[in-house]
Amino acid sequence: MQFIDLGHHLKAIAIALALIAAVALAFGAQLQNDAVDVQRKAALTGRSHITFKQLTALVRRPQWVTGFAISTGALILQFVSLLLAPIIVVQPIGAIALVITSILNSRMTKTKLNRATIFAVGLCTLGVAAFVTMAHQVAQEPAISDQELIVILCAVGLLVSVFGFMFFTGAHRFKALSFIIGAGVLYGFVATLTKVSVKRLFQQGSFDRFIHLRFDVNHDFLTLGAILAMLVAALLGGWFVQNAYASGPPDLVIAGLTVIDPMVAVSIGVGILGEASTASTPIIVGFALAGLTSVIGVFMLSRVHPQVASKRD
């Protein structure tokens, strides 16, 4: 009974950390989006993305650096929460950032949100809230096998190759939603790989072996592969995010990240890691409906948001 109570307490702490991370992410996103003013230059030159030169110039902008630091802090809190609770419980909570970002961006840009935009935000939030509520009831955290990690690494390798090729050969044709989808999918795998890497480091003694340079080929090779894959996916995902900021409003970017990212991470948690293996058929159907509701909200937001619609006009 004490073990069960401890598990509930850890879940509660994880949820609280995820909530704080969501608030920080909202403010960090707004600051970064405001600093990325290269969209006006991109529009004049016919580009829909930013160049490496423009990206390096952002590092010299205090506002962007502050936003990046806050967003990094949010990611750290999110990763800690992932260590304390199953992915399917804490990862979707980030959708709260969408509501905060929508309000912030509306105030700062003096853009009045229309009814369709508010409805789309509501769909995203409702879908994620329903998902977390159901996940909290059935989530468990089984051990992660080498075979499961190999499947995840193969999927990451394929995605990084596809997204990397698409981005570096055709980024000029991308719209905001394309960048957002790419970032969301990649960050979903980053969250999963971070959880897997840290758990393997400390639960299988890999950390101690790394410190003393005593490697176990069977376990440590896969752990190192997970860490490298996480870093590559994070870097490519970050590049997608900055381009998303340059081509769309921050609440649209956050909508994609806080819906697509969790859906990918949750799909891995359910389909590969078995975090919802005890869920009944009605719960599984509920997961699917909740996820579909949130995704519809994101696509709707990408069409009806005032700032996006004004660019089309």
N, C-alpha and C positions, 0 to 999 in steps of 0.2 A: 504493500500500500504506500509506503514511503517512497518507493521507486517511482510509482505512478504519479504521486504528488510532485516529485522532483521533475518529472517529465512535463507536467502541466506548467510548473513554474518556469522552466526553461523556454517553453513555447510562449508564455506570456512575455518574458523578457525579449525574446526574439521578435515578437510582434511589435513591442514598444520601440525597439531599435529600428525596425523596418519603417515604422511611422515617422520617427525622427529623420531617417534617411530620405523619406519621401518629401518632407518639408524642405530639407536642405537641397535636394535635387531640383525642386521647383525654383528656388532662388538662384541656384547656380546656373540653371538653364536660361533664366531670364537675363542674367548678366552676360553670359556668353553670347546669347542671341543679339543683344543690343550692341555688343562689341563687334560682331561680324557684320559690318556694313558694306562688305564687298559685293553684296547682291546687286546694288545699284550699278557698280562697275561691270559686273557680269551681265546684267541686262543690256547695258550699252554695247557690249562686245558680242552679245549673242550666246554667252556661256551660261550654263546653269550650275556650274560648280566653281570652287575656288582652286587656285593653283598652289603648289608647294611654297612658292615665294610669298603669296598672300597669307598662307597659313603661318609661316615663320614670322611674318610681320605682326600677327596677332599676339605673339608671345611678348611683344614690347608694349602691349596695351594693358595698363593696370586693371581695367574693368574685366577684361577677358581672363587675366591671370587670377583675379579674385574669384570669378565665377568658376574657373577650372578647379581652383583649390577647394571651393565649397562642394562642387560636384564630386571631386575625389574623396573628400571626407564622407559624403553620402554613400559612395560605393563601398568604402571601408566598413561603415556601419552595416550596410546591406550584407556584405560578406560575413561579418561576425554573426549576424542574425541567421545566415544560412548554416553556420556551424552548430547553432543551438536548436534548430528545428528543421523539419523536412522542407524541401524546395517548394512543394505545392502549398505550403502554409504561408510562408513569408514573401516569396517572390512577387505574387500578384498585388501585395499591399501598396507597392509603389505607385499604383494608379491614382492614389490620393494626390500625388504631385500634379496630376492633370487638372484637377479642380483649382488648386492653388495657382498654378501657372496661368490658367485661363483668366482668373481674376487679376493677377499681377499684370499680365500683358495688356488686358483691357484698360486698366488704369494708366499704365505707363505710356501706351500708344494712343490713348483716348479713342480706342476703337470700341464701339458699342456692339456687344455680342447679340446677334439675331436669335430668334427662337429656334431655328434649325440647329444652330451651333450649340446652344444650351441643351437641346434635346440629344444631340450627338454625344456631348460630354456626359450627360446623364446615362446614356446607354453604356458607355465605356465603364463608368463608375459602378452602375448597377450590376453589370455582368461580372466584374471583378469581385465586388462585395459578395455576391451569391457564391462565386467560386470559392473564396476564402472561407466562408461560413461552412460550406460542405466539406472542404478539405480538412478543416480543423477537427472534424468529427472522425475522419477515417484515416488520416495520415499516419504513416509509420516510417521508420528509418532503418531498413535492412542494410546489412553489410554490402559493400560494393565489390563485386568479384572482378578478377582480371579480364574475364571474357566481356563483361559489361563495359569496362573501360576501353577495351579494344574497339568495340562497336562505336562508342562515342568518339574516339580518336579518328576512326575511319570517316565518320560523318563530318567531323570538323575539317579534316583534310580535304574532303570533297567540296565542302562549302567555301572554304578559304580559297581554293583554286578557282571555283566558279565565280565567286564574287570579286576576287582579285582581278581575274581576266576581264570580267564585264566592266568593272570600274575603270581600270587603266586603259581600256580600249574604247569605251563608249560612254564615259561619264558626261560628256557634253550633251548627250541626248536624255539624261536622267531628269526627272522632276522630283519635287520634294518627297513624294510618297515612295519613290524608288530608293532614295537614300535612307529613308526611315525604315523601310522593310529590311534592307540590308543590315543596318545597324542593329535593329531589334533581334534579328535572327542570330547574328554574331554574338551579341551580348547575352542572349539566352544560353549559348554554349559557354561563354566566359563564366557566367554564374555557376553553371554546373561543374565546369572543370576546376574552378576555384575551390568549391566544396570538396570535390573528389581529391584534389591535390593535397589540401591541408589535412584531410582525414587520413590519407595514406601516409603522409609524413609523420604524423604523431601516433597513429594507431598501429602501424606496422614497423615502427622503429626506424623508418627511413631517415628521419632527421638526424638521429644519432649516428647512423652510418655515413651520411653525407659529411657531417662534421669531422668524423675520424677517417674519412676517405676509404671506408670499407663498404663496397657496393655489392648488393645482391642483384644479379642480372635479372632474375625473374620478376622481382617486385620494383626495384629502383629504376630500371629502364623504362617501365611504363609510367612511373611517377614523374620522371624527368620529361617524358614525352607529353604528359598531361600539362606540366608547367609551361613547356615551350609552346604547345598548342594554344594554351590560354593567353600567353603574351602576344602571339601572332594575331589571334582573333581579336584581342583587345585593341591592338594598334590599328588594324584594318577597320574595326568597328568605330573607333574614335575618329578616323578619317571620314567615314560615312556620316557620323554625327555632325561634325563641323560643316560639312557640305549641306546637311539637312538644315542647319541653322541659317546658312547663307541663302537657302532657297525656299524657306517657309517660316511661318510664325512659330514661336517656341511652344505654344500649347499643342500644335499639331505634332511637333517633334516629340514632345513628352507623351502625347497620346500613343504614338507608335511604339516608343520605347517601353512604356509601362503596360502595354497590352501585348504587343508581339513578343517582346523579350520574355515576359512571364509565361505566355502560351508555349513558347519553344521550350523553356526550362521545365515547365510542368509536364509537357509531353514526354520529355526525357525521363523525368521523375516517375511518371506513370507507366510509360511504355517500356523503358529499359531498366530503371532502378527498382521498380516494383513498390513505390511509395504508397500506392493506393490499391494494393492487391486484395485488401479485405472489403473494398467498396462494393456495395450492392449494385444491381443493374440500374435502378432508379437514380442512384447517385452518379453513376457513369454517364447516364443520359443527361442529368442535370449539369455535369461538368461540360458536356458538349454544347448544351444550349447556352450556358453562361459564357463560354468562350466565343461562341458564334455571335452572341449579343454584343460583346466588347469589340470584336473585329468589325462588325457592321458599323458600330459607332465610330471607329477610326476612319474607315473608308468614307463614311458620311461627312465626318469633320473635314476630310481632305477636299471635299467638294463644296461645302457650304460655308466654311469659315470666311468672314468678311475680307480678311487680308488676302486670302487665296483667290476669292472670287474677283476682287478688284484687279488682281494681276492678270486674270484671264480676260477681263473686260478691256 
